């Protein structure tokens, strides 16, 4: 693991998302990633309990938590030019 990993990840709170719709509040990619984790967790539990899907919850949550991590370097990829 890079010695700068936690420094990069902590920058997620400074990268604001550009949304295609008007919003009353700004959202950073750290907040967005946490919301994705909650939704992914709920969907995995529903899938496993009611549909016997066998989702690996730990793996899904790791993907959800870090899906925007590259944007600490690139900025929000959906931002206007």
Chimera marker file (.cmm) of the C-alpha trace (Angstrom):
<marker_set name="trace">
<marker id="1" x="0.000" y="0.000" z="0.000" r="1" g="1" b="0" radius="0.5"/>
<marker id="2" x="1.273" y="3.425" z="-0.887" r="1" g="1" b="0" radius="0.5"/>
<marker id="3" x="2.397" y="5.544" z="2.029" r="1" g="1" b="0" radius="0.5"/>
<marker id="4" x="0.210" y="8.310" z="0.591" r="1" g="1" b="0" radius="0.5"/>
<marker id="5" x="-2.968" y="6.230" z="0.397" r="1" g="1" b="0" radius="0.5"/>
<marker id="6" x="-4.720" y="7.801" z="3.393" r="1" g="1" b="0" radius="0.5"/>
<marker id="7" x="-3.648" y="11.279" z="2.349" r="1" g="1" b="0" radius="0.5"/>
<marker id="8" x="-5.238" y="10.762" z="-1.086" r="1" g="1" b="0" radius="0.5"/>
<marker id="9" x="-8.409" y="9.184" z="0.290" r="1" g="1" b="0" radius="0.5"/>
<marker id="10" x="-8.852" y="11.997" z="2.817" r="1" g="1" b="0" radius="0.5"/>
<marker id="11" x="-8.982" y="14.462" z="-0.105" r="1" g="1" b="0" radius="0.5"/>
<marker id="12" x="-12.335" y="12.998" z="-1.197" r="1" g="1" b="0" radius="0.5"/>
<marker id="13" x="-14.138" y="15.491" z="1.025" r="1" g="1" b="0" radius="0.5"/>
<marker id="14" x="-12.722" y="18.379" z="-1.038" r="1" g="1" b="0" radius="0.5"/>
<marker id="15" x="-13.909" y="17.146" z="-4.452" r="1" g="1" b="0" radius="0.5"/>
<marker id="16" x="-17.450" y="18.343" z="-5.092" r="1" g="1" b="0" radius="0.5"/>
<marker id="17" x="-19.737" y="16.559" z="-7.497" r="1" g="1" b="0" radius="0.5"/>
<marker id="18" x="-21.225" y="18.331" z="-10.461" r="1" g="1" b="0" radius="0.5"/>
<marker id="19" x="-24.810" y="17.227" z="-10.830" r="1" g="1" b="0" radius="0.5"/>
<marker id="20" x="-26.883" y="17.423" z="-13.955" r="1" g="1" b="0" radius="0.5"/>
<marker id="21" x="-29.841" y="18.736" z="-11.981" r="1" g="1" b="0" radius="0.5"/>
<marker id="22" x="-30.231" y="21.731" z="-9.717" r="1" g="1" b="0" radius="0.5"/>
<marker id="23" x="-29.619" y="20.900" z="-6.085" r="1" g="1" b="0" radius="0.5"/>
<marker id="24" x="-30.105" y="22.845" z="-2.909" r="1" g="1" b="0" radius="0.5"/>
<marker id="25" x="-26.915" y="21.477" z="-1.347" r="1" g="1" b="0" radius="0.5"/>
<marker id="26" x="-23.522" y="20.572" z="-2.725" r="1" g="1" b="0" radius="0.5"/>
<marker id="27" x="-22.264" y="17.040" z="-2.271" r="1" g="1" b="0" radius="0.5"/>
<marker id="28" x="-18.675" y="15.870" z="-2.184" r="1" g="1" b="0" radius="0.5"/>
<marker id="29" x="-17.475" y="12.498" z="-3.456" r="1" g="1" b="0" radius="0.5"/>
<marker id="30" x="-16.859" y="11.222" z="0.072" r="1" g="1" b="0" radius="0.5"/>
<marker id="31" x="-20.526" y="11.773" z="0.992" r="1" g="1" b="0" radius="0.5"/>
<marker id="32" x="-21.645" y="10.289" z="-2.309" r="1" g="1" b="0" radius="0.5"/>
<marker id="33" x="-19.461" y="7.206" z="-1.843" r="1" g="1" b="0" radius="0.5"/>
<marker id="34" x="-20.884" y="6.575" z="1.624" r="1" g="1" b="0" radius="0.5"/>
<marker id="35" x="-24.429" y="6.797" z="0.281" r="1" g="1" b="0" radius="0.5"/>
<marker id="36" x="-23.505" y="4.294" z="-2.433" r="1" g="1" b="0" radius="0.5"/>
<marker id="37" x="-22.155" y="1.964" z="0.278" r="1" g="1" b="0" radius="0.5"/>
<marker id="38" x="-25.465" y="2.102" z="2.170" r="1" g="1" b="0" radius="0.5"/>
<marker id="39" x="-27.516" y="1.374" z="-0.936" r="1" g="1" b="0" radius="0.5"/>
<marker id="40" x="-25.172" y="-1.417" z="-2.076" r="1" g="1" b="0" radius="0.5"/>
<marker id="41" x="-25.325" y="-3.002" z="1.378" r="1" g="1" b="0" radius="0.5"/>
<marker id="42" x="-29.109" y="-2.959" z="1.422" r="1" g="1" b="0" radius="0.5"/>
<marker id="43" x="-29.316" y="-4.416" z="-2.094" r="1" g="1" b="0" radius="0.5"/>
<marker id="44" x="-26.864" y="-7.201" z="-1.214" r="1" g="1" b="0" radius="0.5"/>
<marker id="45" x="-28.844" y="-8.164" z="1.870" r="1" g="1" b="0" radius="0.5"/>
<marker id="46" x="-32.121" y="-8.159" z="-0.078" r="1" g="1" b="0" radius="0.5"/>
<marker id="47" x="-30.555" y="-10.171" z="-2.901" r="1" g="1" b="0" radius="0.5"/>
<marker id="48" x="-28.997" y="-12.724" z="-0.568" r="1" g="1" b="0" radius="0.5"/>
<marker id="49" x="-32.016" y="-13.111" z="1.702" r="1" g="1" b="0" radius="0.5"/>
<marker id="50" x="-34.887" y="-13.106" z="-0.772" r="1" g="1" b="0" radius="0.5"/>
<marker id="51" x="-33.290" y="-14.207" z="-4.045" r="1" g="1" b="0" radius="0.5"/>
<marker id="52" x="-30.393" y="-16.389" z="-2.831" r="1" g="1" b="0" radius="0.5"/>
<marker id="53" x="-27.945" y="-14.488" z="-5.048" r="1" g="1" b="0" radius="0.5"/>
<marker id="54" x="-24.850" y="-15.180" z="-2.940" r="1" g="1" b="0" radius="0.5"/>
<marker id="55" x="-23.374" y="-11.703" z="-3.303" r="1" g="1" b="0" radius="0.5"/>
<marker id="56" x="-20.025" y="-11.232" z="-1.554" r="1" g="1" b="0" radius="0.5"/>
<marker id="57" x="-21.034" y="-8.259" z="0.592" r="1" g="1" b="0" radius="0.5"/>
<marker id="58" x="-17.488" y="-7.331" z="1.653" r="1" g="1" b="0" radius="0.5"/>
<marker id="59" x="-16.320" y="-7.152" z="-1.959" r="1" g="1" b="0" radius="0.5"/>
<marker id="60" x="-19.350" y="-5.153" z="-3.102" r="1" g="1" b="0" radius="0.5"/>
<marker id="61" x="-18.930" y="-2.662" z="-0.243" r="1" g="1" b="0" radius="0.5"/>
<marker id="62" x="-15.224" y="-2.214" z="-1.009" r="1" g="1" b="0" radius="0.5"/>
<marker id="63" x="-16.054" y="-1.441" z="-4.651" r="1" g="1" b="0" radius="0.5"/>
<marker id="64" x="-18.790" y="0.964" z="-3.556" r="1" g="1" b="0" radius="0.5"/>
<marker id="65" x="-16.555" y="2.773" z="-1.055" r="1" g="1" b="0" radius="0.5"/>
<marker id="66" x="-13.726" y="3.353" z="-3.518" r="1" g="1" b="0" radius="0.5"/>
<marker id="67" x="-15.599" y="3.797" z="-6.801" r="1" g="1" b="0" radius="0.5"/>
<marker id="68" x="-14.850" y="7.548" z="-6.874" r="1" g="1" b="0" radius="0.5"/>
<marker id="69" x="-11.351" y="7.374" z="-5.364" r="1" g="1" b="0" radius="0.5"/>
<marker id="70" x="-9.564" y="8.140" z="-8.633" r="1" g="1" b="0" radius="0.5"/>
<marker id="71" x="-11.285" y="11.516" z="-8.710" r="1" g="1" b="0" radius="0.5"/>
<marker id="72" x="-8.983" y="12.842" z="-5.962" r="1" g="1" b="0" radius="0.5"/>
<marker id="73" x="-6.453" y="13.065" z="-8.800" r="1" g="1" b="0" radius="0.5"/>
<marker id="74" x="-8.675" y="13.803" z="-11.807" r="1" g="1" b="0" radius="0.5"/>
<marker id="75" x="-11.417" y="15.850" z="-10.147" r="1" g="1" b="0" radius="0.5"/>
<marker id="76" x="-15.074" y="15.040" z="-10.719" r="1" g="1" b="0" radius="0.5"/>
<marker id="77" x="-15.196" y="13.392" z="-14.139" r="1" g="1" b="0" radius="0.5"/>
<marker id="78" x="-18.734" y="14.592" z="-14.826" r="1" g="1" b="0" radius="0.5"/>
<marker id="79" x="-17.735" y="18.251" z="-14.352" r="1" g="1" b="0" radius="0.5"/>
<marker id="80" x="-18.228" y="20.662" z="-17.213" r="1" g="1" b="0" radius="0.5"/>
<marker id="81" x="-15.029" y="21.697" z="-19.062" r="1" g="1" b="0" radius="0.5"/>
<link id1="1" id2="2" r="1" g="1" b="0" radius="0.2"/>
<link id1="2" id2="3" r="1" g="1" b="0" radius="0.2"/>
<link id1="3" id2="4" r="1" g="1" b="0" radius="0.2"/>
<link id1="4" id2="5" r="1" g="1" b="0" radius="0.2"/>
<link id1="5" id2="6" r="1" g="1" b="0" radius="0.2"/>
<link id1="6" id2="7" r="1" g="1" b="0" radius="0.2"/>
<link id1="7" id2="8" r="1" g="1" b="0" radius="0.2"/>
<link id1="8" id2="9" r="1" g="1" b="0" radius="0.2"/>
<link id1="9" id2="10" r="1" g="1" b="0" radius="0.2"/>
<link id1="10" id2="11" r="1" g="1" b="0" radius="0.2"/>
<link id1="11" id2="12" r="1" g="1" b="0" radius="0.2"/>
<link id1="12" id2="13" r="1" g="1" b="0" radius="0.2"/>
<link id1="13" id2="14" r="1" g="1" b="0" radius="0.2"/>
<link id1="14" id2="15" r="1" g="1" b="0" radius="0.2"/>
<link id1="15" id2="16" r="1" g="1" b="0" radius="0.2"/>
<link id1="16" id2="17" r="1" g="1" b="0" radius="0.2"/>
<link id1="17" id2="18" r="1" g="1" b="0" radius="0.2"/>
<link id1="18" id2="19" r="1" g="1" b="0" radius="0.2"/>
<link id1="19" id2="20" r="1" g="1" b="0" radius="0.2"/>
<link id1="20" id2="21" r="1" g="1" b="0" radius="0.2"/>
<link id1="21" id2="22" r="1" g="1" b="0" radius="0.2"/>
<link id1="22" id2="23" r="1" g="1" b="0" radius="0.2"/>
<link id1="23" id2="24" r="1" g="1" b="0" radius="0.2"/>
<link id1="24" id2="25" r="1" g="1" b="0" radius="0.2"/>
<link id1="25" id2="26" r="1" g="1" b="0" radius="0.2"/>
<link id1="26" id2="27" r="1" g="1" b="0" radius="0.2"/>
<link id1="27" id2="28" r="1" g="1" b="0" radius="0.2"/>
<link id1="28" id2="29" r="1" g="1" b="0" radius="0.2"/>
<link id1="29" id2="30" r="1" g="1" b="0" radius="0.2"/>
<link id1="30" id2="31" r="1" g="1" b="0" radius="0.2"/>
<link id1="31" id2="32" r="1" g="1" b="0" radius="0.2"/>
<link id1="32" id2="33" r="1" g="1" b="0" radius="0.2"/>
<link id1="33" id2="34" r="1" g="1" b="0" radius="0.2"/>
<link id1="34" id2="35" r="1" g="1" b="0" radius="0.2"/>
<link id1="35" id2="36" r="1" g="1" b="0" radius="0.2"/>
<link id1="36" id2="37" r="1" g="1" b="0" radius="0.2"/>
<link id1="37" id2="38" r="1" g="1" b="0" radius="0.2"/>
<link id1="38" id2="39" r="1" g="1" b="0" radius="0.2"/>
<link id1="39" id2="40" r="1" g="1" b="0" radius="0.2"/>
<link id1="40" id2="41" r="1" g="1" b="0" radius="0.2"/>
<link id1="41" id2="42" r="1" g="1" b="0" radius="0.2"/>
<link id1="42" id2="43" r="1" g="1" b="0" radius="0.2"/>
<link id1="43" id2="44" r="1" g="1" b="0" radius="0.2"/>
<link id1="44" id2="45" r="1" g="1" b="0" radius="0.2"/>
<link id1="45" id2="46" r="1" g="1" b="0" radius="0.2"/>
<link id1="46" id2="47" r="1" g="1" b="0" radius="0.2"/>
<link id1="47" id2="48" r="1" g="1" b="0" radius="0.2"/>
<link id1="48" id2="49" r="1" g="1" b="0" radius="0.2"/>
<link id1="49" id2="50" r="1" g="1" b="0" radius="0.2"/>
<link id1="50" id2="51" r="1" g="1" b="0" radius="0.2"/>
<link id1="51" id2="52" r="1" g="1" b="0" radius="0.2"/>
<link id1="52" id2="53" r="1" g="1" b="0" radius="0.2"/>
<link id1="53" id2="54" r="1" g="1" b="0" radius="0.2"/>
<link id1="54" id2="55" r="1" g="1" b="0" radius="0.2"/>
<link id1="55" id2="56" r="1" g="1" b="0" radius="0.2"/>
<link id1="56" id2="57" r="1" g="1" b="0" radius="0.2"/>
<link id1="57" id2="58" r="1" g="1" b="0" radius="0.2"/>
<link id1="58" id2="59" r="1" g="1" b="0" radius="0.2"/>
<link id1="59" id2="60" r="1" g="1" b="0" radius="0.2"/>
<link id1="60" id2="61" r="1" g="1" b="0" radius="0.2"/>
<link id1="61" id2="62" r="1" g="1" b="0" radius="0.2"/>
<link id1="62" id2="63" r="1" g="1" b="0" radius="0.2"/>
<link id1="63" id2="64" r="1" g="1" b="0" radius="0.2"/>
<link id1="64" id2="65" r="1" g="1" b="0" radius="0.2"/>
<link id1="65" id2="66" r="1" g="1" b="0" radius="0.2"/>
<link id1="66" id2="67" r="1" g="1" b="0" radius="0.2"/>
<link id1="67" id2="68" r="1" g="1" b="0" radius="0.2"/>
<link id1="68" id2="69" r="1" g="1" b="0" radius="0.2"/>
<link id1="69" id2="70" r="1" g="1" b="0" radius="0.2"/>
<link id1="70" id2="71" r="1" g="1" b="0" radius="0.2"/>
<link id1="71" id2="72" r="1" g="1" b="0" radius="0.2"/>
<link id1="72" id2="73" r="1" g="1" b="0" radius="0.2"/>
<link id1="73" id2="74" r="1" g="1" b="0" radius="0.2"/>
<link id1="74" id2="75" r="1" g="1" b="0" radius="0.2"/>
<link id1="75" id2="76" r="1" g="1" b="0" radius="0.2"/>
<link id1="76" id2="77" r="1" g="1" b="0" radius="0.2"/>
<link id1="77" id2="78" r="1" g="1" b="0" radius="0.2"/>
<link id1="78" id2="79" r="1" g="1" b="0" radius="0.2"/>
<link id1="79" id2="80" r="1" g="1" b="0" radius="0.2"/>
<link id1="80" id2="81" r="1" g="1" b="0" radius="0.2"/>
</marker_set>
